[in-house]
Amino acid sequence: MTAETRYATSPASMLRWTTDETRNELLIEKLFIADDAVLVYSHYDRFITGGIMPVSKTVQLEAPDQLKATYFLERRELGIINVGAPGKVQVDGEIFEIGFKEALYIGRGKEEVLFSSNDAEQPAKFYINSTPAHQTYPTRLVTKKEAEIVTLGSMETANHRTINKLIVASVVTTCQLQMGMTELKTGSVWNTMPAHTHDRRMEVYFYFEVPDGQSVCHFWGQPQETRHIWMQNEQAVISPPWSIHSGAGTSNYTFIWGMAGENLDYGDMDVCAVPDLR
């Protein structure tokens, strides 16, 4: 297991960051390593972002030193979305088959979580988000058919997209974790535009299905002091509560959003009018 810590920062600090400093603070460049778990522990809402890619063996999710816990979910809940080939997650002996773009929520208190791929030649890639939990809720598999689906934007504004709300209050009961997946239509490149902030919650974006040779430019910062980070396929970026989180790609793509914080109201956001961005 590989685990690192990222610290919280203020809006004033980011004004002085170089490109490298920005990437070191917010960008998670590599999440998937064969037969390993990669975890990044953020001081924003104690949010953990991770990737698990079992190839030749089963990978167990263990508690990193940052948690000071006997097992990973001792005081946490977990969301999983498979962005690879089909695989299995075993939760205290119960096995869940998880296909491409399907999600699994696991509540606090489950002691053993094991990840495996159905085919070593085509491994599963389990993208995970985890947050502290004060109560235990049932483990639940969520397919795309069970998601709350919303279509937003238009081709005229290059932001025609489908939002799949997978682990949200209207679908799954959680303590604070929310996760979903936004798929951009062919010819559209903008996500989360108009941009917004939500000071009650932090967020992490994971970009995937970015074609070879293409990139996504992720925009962040306060609405009147924005910056950007160029991102590649299967990379994630941490968004502070005071920051916008929006992006434009050189082609269409898909991204997973995960949130944690004060409330579970998906619509809790402070919208920034496009002409007001700086």
N, C-alpha and C positions, 0 to 999 in steps of 0.2 A: 504494500500500500504506500502511496505517495500522498502526503498531506502538507499543505502550506497555509499560511495565514496572511490575509490582507486586512489592512487597518482602515478605519473610517477617516475621512478627510473633510475639511471645510471648503465652502465655495471660494474663500480667499486663497487657499493653498493652490488650487488648480490654475489660478491665473499665472503662476510662475513655472508651471511644469513644461519640460521639453517633451518632444514626441516620445522619446524613450521612457521618460518618467511616467507619462500618461499610460503607456502600454504596460509598464511594470505594475502600476497601481490597479488598473481596471481590466485589462485584457487577460483572458485565460486561453493560452494559445494551443495547448495540447491536452485533450481530455481522455483520449482512448489509447491505451497501451495493452498489448496482448496479455491476457491472464493476470491483469492487475486492476486495482482500483485507484483512481486519481481523484483527490478531494481538495477543494479550496474552501477554507473557512474564512468568512467575511465577518468583520465586527459590525457591519450593518445588519441589525436584527439577528445576529448570530446565524446567518444564512450559509448553508453549505451547498456548493455546486460540485457535481462530480460526474465521472464517466467510468463505466465498468464494461470491459470487453473480454468475456471468457472465450478462449479459443480451444486449447487442449485440455483444460481442466475447469472444475467448478471454482468460482471465486466467492469467498465469504466477505460480507461487509462487516468490518471490524471497527471498533471505536478508536479514532485517532487520539493522540495525547491531548489535543486541544479540548476534548470533551470531559476529561477526567471522569469517565464513566466505565462501568463494567462491560457494557455492550452498547452498540451504536444507538439503539432506539430506547435506551433506558429513560431518557427525558425528552425524546424527539419524535416527530412524525416524518414520513418519507413519501415523496412522489417520484415515480419512475415513468419515463416514456421511452419506448424502444425505437431507435432510429436506424436499426440494422435489420438483419435477417431474424426469423423467429427464434425465440428462446424461452427459457423457463426461469421463474423466480420461486424459490421454495421458502415459505415463511413459517417457521416453527413446524415443519413437516408437511404443510399444505402447499401443493404445487399449483402455480398459475402459469398457463401458457400465454405468452405475450407476443403478438404479431407486430408488424411494422406500423408505427404511429399509434399503437395502443398504450394505455396508461394503467398504472397500478398505484393505488394509495395504500399505505401501511401505517396503522396507528401506533401510538406510543406503547412500549412494553413488550413488543415482539423481540425475542432474544436472538434468534438465528435467521439470517437472511442470506440465501445462497443464490448465485447467478450462474446460469449455464446456457450454452448455445445448442441448438438442435443439430447443427452441422458445422464442424470446425472449419470447413472450406468457405463457409459463408456465416461468419459469426454475428451474433446479436451485438448491438451497441446500446447499452442501457444508460441513458442520460438521467441523472438524479438531482433532485433538490430536496433539502431537508431543513426544518426549522424546529425551534423549541416547542414543546407541547405541554399543556397543563392538564389534559384529559385524554382518555383513550377512546378512539372511534374505530369502527370495524374496517378491516382490510377489504378493499373492493377493486375489482378489475373494471376499467372503463374503456370500451371500444369507441371508435369514431361514430358509430351509429347511436351510441348512448350520450354523446356529447351534446351540449347546447351549441348550436351552429348559427352564426350570424354572418351575413355578407355585407360588406361595407365598401365605400369608395366607388370609383368608376374608371373606365379606360381613358376618359378625357383628362382626368387628373393623375393618371398613371399609378393609382393606388387601389385598384380593384382587387379585393382580397376576401378570403373566407377565414373566419375566426372560429376555431374549434375549442370551446370551453370544456376541458376535460376534468380537471380537479378544481371545481369552484363550488361555492355554497349552494347553488341551484342544482348541482348534480351529486356532489359528495360532501358529507359532513366532515369538516376538518377543524383544527384549532385555529391556525392562521395561514397555512400554506395554500397557495392557489397556483395552478399551472394550466397552460393551454398552448395551442399551436395555431399559428397564422400562416396560411398558404397564399402566396401572391399568384394572381392569374398571369398567364403568358402575356407579355407586353407591359405589365405593371412592375414598378420597381420601388415605389415609396411605401414604407410601413409607418404606422402610427402617425399619420399626418392628416389633419392638424396635430401637432405635438402637444404633450401635456406633462404636467408634474403631478405627483401626489405625495405631499409631505408626510402623510400618515403611513406610507409603505415604501420599501425599497424594491428593486426589481433586477432580475438578471435575464439577459437575452442570450439564446444559443442559436446561432445561424447554421443551417445545413441545407442540403440540396442546392448548394451554390456550384454551378457547373465549373469544370476545369477551365482555368484561364480567366475566370471572372472573380469579382470581389464585391463586398458590401461596404459602403462608407457609413459607419455608425456615428450619429450626432448625439452629443451629450453636453452637459453644462446648464447653467441657469439660462432662462429664455433670452436674456439680453447679453449673455456671455457664452456663446456656444463654441464648442470645439468638435473635432472629429477624430475617429480612429478607423483606419482601413483594416478590414477583417477578411479572413479566408474561410473556407468550408470547415464546419465542425469546430468553430471557436465560439467562446462565450465572452460576455462583457458585463461587468457589474455596474449598475446604475444607482447612484446615491438618491435618497428621497427628494433632494432639492433639485435634481437634474431632469432635464427632458431625456427621452430615450426614443430615438427615431433613426431610420436608416433609408438609404437608397442604394440599390445594387446596379451593377452593369448588366444584369439580367434578372429575371424573376428568381425567387428562392423561397425557402420556408424557414420560419424561426419559432422556437419555443420560448414562451415567457413564463417566468416564475416570480411570485411576489410573496412578501411577508410583512407584517406590521400591525397597525392598530385595528383595522377592521376588514371584513370580508365582502364589502360592497364593491363589486367590480366597477361600477360607475363612479366611484369616488375619485375624481380627477379634476385638476384645474387646467382647463384647455388654454393653450396659447394660440392666438390668432396668427396665421401664417405671416401677414405683413409686419407683425410685431417682433418676430424673431431677429436676433442680431448675431 
